[in-house]
Amino acid sequence: MNETLENLSREQLAALVEAYAKNAIALDGVWFQAAERDAGMDAAMRYDCEAWERFGLTEARRLKKLLGLGARPGLDGLAAALPLRFQSVANECTVRREDDAVIYRIETCRVQQARKDKGLAYHPCKEVGEVEHPSFARGIDERLACTCLSCHPDVSDDTCSCAWRFTLKA
C-alpha cells in the first residue's frame, strides 16, 4: 500500500474515499460531455452504455471480493454491496430491503445537478441504468434481476431521482 495512505487517519481515509467517488463521477461527466459535443448524444450514449456495462460488472466483482460475499450471496449480498458503490458514496442514496426485493434509490444525483447548473438538459440516464444496474447485480450474483422504477426521462416523481428494484430470478 502507498505509505502516504498508511499515515492517514480513519477520518482522512473516509474523506479521501468520498473525494475519489466524486472525482470518478466528474471524470465520467467530463468524458461524456466531450463525446456528446463531438459525436452527438446518440453516439455518446452508445459509448456510455458499453462503458457502464463493463464497469458495473468490474465494480461488483471487486466489492464482492472485498466483502467476502461468496459465490451466490443473493439479495443480502447485493444490499451489502450497493452502499459501497462509488455512486452511492458520491450521491445521496438509499438501499431498502423489502420481502423479496432490494430497492436502490439515488435521492440526489450529482450528474443531473451538474447538468442543471450548467444549463444542460438532464442526462437520459435510464438507458445507461438499464445496462449498468443489471450488470452490477450479475457481478454480485447471476440470479439477480433488475427493473427500473424511476429514471430520467421516465421519472415517477418530480425529483428526477432514479430508483431500481432488484429481485432473485425464479
Secondary structure as UniProt FT lines:
FT   HELIX           3..6
FT   HELIX           10..39
FT   HELIX           41..67
FT   HELIX           74..81
FT   HELIX           82..84
FT   HELIX           86..90
FT   STRAND          92..98
FT   TURN            99..100
FT   STRAND          101..108
FT   HELIX           110..117
FT   TURN            118..119
FT   HELIX           125..140
FT   TURN            142..143
FT   STRAND          144..151
FT   TURN            152..153
FT   TURN            158..159
FT   STRAND          162..168
//
